[in-house]
């Protein structure tokens, strides 16, 4: 992922997302993650990948890589809907907000429910409920999500 670093305030979230789609893309991120994960595999006994939003979709894609990660945790991965064909090779924890503007959570959940290794939790909040800098932050939901993550990693 070459080029200058662009930063965006929360109020420019849509612009940041569009920049990502137009100039970076999931294939580029996945390629970069694969290199890093393969190097890390030599030094670490277990590797878990955690991603939020577009990072969650990239993590979802990486779950299909053989012997690369031991677990994947995805928060708010709306673009996973474009990668429903992925069949994870490791346990995956999907955490979504019930109230998502960009996709139908129930539809995607139903489409992924039968996949092996996938655990799905929908929390009664809005996109960003675990981000203390988001206007949608909900401390109780964040604690609930953190409990799910802790349990997932321990298992």
C-alpha beads as a LAMMPS data file, in Angstrom:
LAMMPS data file: protein, C-alpha beads

155 atoms
154 bonds

1 atom types
1 bond types

-500.0 500.0 xlo xhi
-500.0 500.0 ylo yhi
-500.0 500.0 zlo zhi

Masses

1 110.0

Atoms # bond

1 1 1 0.000 0.000 0.000
2 1 1 2.168 2.728 -1.319
3 1 1 1.616 6.450 -1.465
4 1 1 1.107 9.239 0.991
5 1 1 -0.884 8.711 4.126
6 1 1 -4.322 10.290 3.985
7 1 1 -6.190 10.921 7.192
8 1 1 -9.870 11.707 7.583
9 1 1 -11.950 13.036 10.454
10 1 1 -15.035 11.063 11.450
11 1 1 -17.228 13.598 9.677
12 1 1 -15.486 12.574 6.411
13 1 1 -16.118 8.846 6.850
14 1 1 -17.809 8.484 3.453
15 1 1 -14.921 10.236 1.720
16 1 1 -12.405 8.006 3.509
17 1 1 -14.305 4.895 2.468
18 1 1 -14.471 6.058 -1.157
19 1 1 -10.725 6.757 -1.141
20 1 1 -10.126 3.244 0.150
21 1 1 -12.287 1.697 -2.587
22 1 1 -10.823 3.854 -5.385
23 1 1 -7.140 3.801 -4.425
24 1 1 -6.428 0.848 -2.151
25 1 1 -9.048 -1.896 -2.343
26 1 1 -9.509 -5.201 -0.599
27 1 1 -7.189 -7.199 -2.848
28 1 1 -4.275 -4.869 -2.056
29 1 1 -4.950 -5.016 1.676
30 1 1 -5.356 -8.789 1.626
31 1 1 -2.086 -9.167 -0.270
32 1 1 -0.287 -7.011 2.302
33 1 1 -1.918 -8.868 5.211
34 1 1 -0.891 -12.207 3.702
35 1 1 2.768 -11.157 3.607
36 1 1 2.674 -9.918 7.191
37 1 1 0.791 -12.974 8.451
38 1 1 3.154 -15.413 6.724
39 1 1 6.133 -13.678 8.338
40 1 1 4.413 -13.612 11.729
41 1 1 3.563 -17.332 11.482
42 1 1 7.282 -18.130 11.793
43 1 1 7.490 -16.346 15.158
44 1 1 4.105 -16.815 16.799
45 1 1 2.277 -19.910 17.967
46 1 1 -1.177 -18.361 17.474
47 1 1 -2.364 -15.454 15.353
48 1 1 -5.735 -13.757 15.610
49 1 1 -6.775 -11.062 13.189
50 1 1 -9.218 -8.385 14.333
51 1 1 -10.742 -5.826 11.988
52 1 1 -13.325 -3.070 12.109
53 1 1 -15.458 -1.982 9.107
54 1 1 -13.290 -2.354 5.952
55 1 1 -10.665 -4.019 8.140
56 1 1 -13.288 -6.577 9.130
57 1 1 -13.938 -7.402 5.488
58 1 1 -10.206 -7.749 4.844
59 1 1 -9.942 -10.010 7.903
60 1 1 -12.899 -12.079 6.608
61 1 1 -11.081 -12.565 3.294
62 1 1 -7.933 -13.628 5.162
63 1 1 -9.943 -16.267 7.053
64 1 1 -9.921 -18.285 3.825
65 1 1 -6.119 -18.495 3.725
66 1 1 -4.808 -21.926 4.642
67 1 1 -2.704 -22.084 7.852
68 1 1 -2.345 -18.314 8.148
69 1 1 -4.503 -17.301 11.103
70 1 1 -6.003 -19.182 14.024
71 1 1 -9.014 -16.946 14.387
72 1 1 -10.629 -13.875 12.861
73 1 1 -12.764 -11.271 14.610
74 1 1 -14.843 -8.910 12.493
75 1 1 -16.746 -5.870 13.741
76 1 1 -19.240 -4.189 11.370
77 1 1 -17.920 -5.850 8.190
78 1 1 -20.610 -4.640 5.809
79 1 1 -18.636 -5.481 2.670
80 1 1 -18.489 -9.117 3.704
81 1 1 -21.702 -9.214 1.678
82 1 1 -19.503 -8.988 -1.438
83 1 1 -17.424 -11.969 -0.269
84 1 1 -20.128 -14.397 0.859
85 1 1 -18.427 -17.084 -1.242
86 1 1 -15.520 -17.152 1.250
87 1 1 -15.276 -20.377 3.227
88 1 1 -13.238 -19.721 6.369
89 1 1 -10.456 -22.132 7.259
90 1 1 -10.411 -20.950 10.883
91 1 1 -12.953 -19.860 13.495
92 1 1 -14.542 -16.468 12.743
93 1 1 -16.476 -14.199 15.087
94 1 1 -18.745 -11.718 13.317
95 1 1 -20.103 -8.860 15.440
96 1 1 -22.636 -6.561 13.830
97 1 1 -24.843 -3.744 14.946
98 1 1 -28.536 -4.380 14.443
99 1 1 -28.900 -0.891 12.978
100 1 1 -26.618 -0.688 9.931
101 1 1 -27.334 1.855 7.216
102 1 1 -25.262 0.244 4.458
103 1 1 -26.613 -3.314 4.428
104 1 1 -29.330 -5.646 5.637
105 1 1 -27.868 -7.397 8.683
106 1 1 -30.538 -10.136 8.786
107 1 1 -30.069 -11.028 5.126
108 1 1 -26.302 -11.327 5.413
109 1 1 -26.560 -13.228 8.688
110 1 1 -28.916 -15.747 7.093
111 1 1 -26.576 -16.158 4.121
112 1 1 -23.558 -16.865 6.356
113 1 1 -25.213 -18.819 9.168
114 1 1 -24.546 -22.244 7.628
115 1 1 -20.819 -21.687 7.083
116 1 1 -18.426 -23.789 9.136
117 1 1 -16.371 -21.989 11.781
118 1 1 -18.593 -18.863 11.774
119 1 1 -20.183 -17.444 14.927
120 1 1 -22.445 -14.423 14.432
121 1 1 -23.617 -11.934 17.057
122 1 1 -25.893 -8.987 16.356
123 1 1 -25.926 -6.366 19.082
124 1 1 -28.776 -3.915 19.506
125 1 1 -26.934 -0.759 18.507
126 1 1 -25.609 1.261 15.601
127 1 1 -22.447 0.998 13.520
128 1 1 -19.583 2.199 15.713
129 1 1 -21.010 1.076 19.061
130 1 1 -17.569 -0.154 20.191
131 1 1 -15.659 2.947 19.114
132 1 1 -15.351 5.478 21.960
133 1 1 -14.794 8.238 19.377
134 1 1 -17.978 7.444 17.454
135 1 1 -21.245 9.285 18.021
136 1 1 -22.817 5.788 18.205
137 1 1 -20.575 4.559 21.021
138 1 1 -22.416 2.500 23.615
139 1 1 -20.318 1.503 26.604
140 1 1 -22.545 -1.431 27.571
141 1 1 -22.554 -2.854 24.030
142 1 1 -18.805 -2.377 23.847
143 1 1 -18.429 -4.428 27.036
144 1 1 -20.737 -7.104 25.637
145 1 1 -18.724 -7.266 22.425
146 1 1 -15.447 -7.386 24.373
147 1 1 -16.812 -10.309 26.406
148 1 1 -17.639 -12.129 23.145
149 1 1 -14.119 -11.485 21.845
150 1 1 -12.489 -12.660 25.084
151 1 1 -14.558 -15.864 25.076
152 1 1 -13.770 -16.456 21.380
153 1 1 -10.023 -16.109 21.913
154 1 1 -10.025 -18.350 24.996
155 1 1 -11.853 -21.099 23.117

Bonds

1 1 1 2
2 1 2 3
3 1 3 4
4 1 4 5
5 1 5 6
6 1 6 7
7 1 7 8
8 1 8 9
9 1 9 10
10 1 10 11
11 1 11 12
12 1 12 13
13 1 13 14
14 1 14 15
15 1 15 16
16 1 16 17
17 1 17 18
18 1 18 19
19 1 19 20
20 1 20 21
21 1 21 22
22 1 22 23
23 1 23 24
24 1 24 25
25 1 25 26
26 1 26 27
27 1 27 28
28 1 28 29
29 1 29 30
30 1 30 31
31 1 31 32
32 1 32 33
33 1 33 34
34 1 34 35
35 1 35 36
36 1 36 37
37 1 37 38
38 1 38 39
39 1 39 40
40 1 40 41
41 1 41 42
42 1 42 43
43 1 43 44
44 1 44 45
45 1 45 46
46 1 46 47
47 1 47 48
48 1 48 49
49 1 49 50
50 1 50 51
51 1 51 52
52 1 52 53
53 1 53 54
54 1 54 55
55 1 55 56
56 1 56 57
57 1 57 58
58 1 58 59
59 1 59 60
60 1 60 61
61 1 61 62
62 1 62 63
63 1 63 64
64 1 64 65
65 1 65 66
66 1 66 67
67 1 67 68
68 1 68 69
69 1 69 70
70 1 70 71
71 1 71 72
72 1 72 73
73 1 73 74
74 1 74 75
75 1 75 76
76 1 76 77
77 1 77 78
78 1 78 79
79 1 79 80
80 1 80 81
81 1 81 82
82 1 82 83
83 1 83 84
84 1 84 85
85 1 85 86
86 1 86 87
87 1 87 88
88 1 88 89
89 1 89 90
90 1 90 91
91 1 91 92
92 1 92 93
93 1 93 94
94 1 94 95
95 1 95 96
96 1 96 97
97 1 97 98
98 1 98 99
99 1 99 100
100 1 100 101
101 1 101 102
102 1 102 103
103 1 103 104
104 1 104 105
105 1 105 106
106 1 106 107
107 1 107 108
108 1 108 109
109 1 109 110
110 1 110 111
111 1 111 112
112 1 112 113
113 1 113 114
114 1 114 115
115 1 115 116
116 1 116 117
117 1 117 118
118 1 118 119
119 1 119 120
120 1 120 121
121 1 121 122
122 1 122 123
123 1 123 124
124 1 124 125
125 1 125 126
126 1 126 127
127 1 127 128
128 1 128 129
129 1 129 130
130 1 130 131
131 1 131 132
132 1 132 133
133 1 133 134
134 1 134 135
135 1 135 136
136 1 136 137
137 1 137 138
138 1 138 139
139 1 139 140
140 1 140 141
141 1 141 142
142 1 142 143
143 1 143 144
144 1 144 145
145 1 145 146
146 1 146 147
147 1 147 148
148 1 148 149
149 1 149 150
150 1 150 151
151 1 151 152
152 1 152 153
153 1 153 154
154 1 154 155
